[in-house]
Amino acid sequence: MNTLAHDLQLARAQAVSVTEDMLVIELKDGRSISVPLVWYPRLWYGQQHEREHVEIIGDGEYLHWPDLDEDLSVSGILAGRRSAESPESLKRWLASRQSKE
């Protein structure tokens, strides 16, 4: 295993914040990372109170937004992986949100 793969596996979140346009993760090792919120459309289209309702699970390996049905891995974020959700799936999700309003 190379060093980068090892670092990605060991990265753990201790705090998460979501601004109007960025996802910011504070890692247990002291680093902070931020990525554009637009990379994750469910977070982008979510309301601020939904974005703030995040659970850090798996000893910091994963982030879960129950109100938005979104799950991200810290290692995936560090590797620069964006959402892989298809446009059709996102369209259905957005439509289901509008029908609940």
Secondary structure by P-SEA (a helix, b strand, c coil): ccaaaaaaaaccccbbbbcccbbbbbccccbbbbcccccccccccccccccccccccccccccccccccbbbbaaaaaacccccccaaaaaaaaaaaaaac
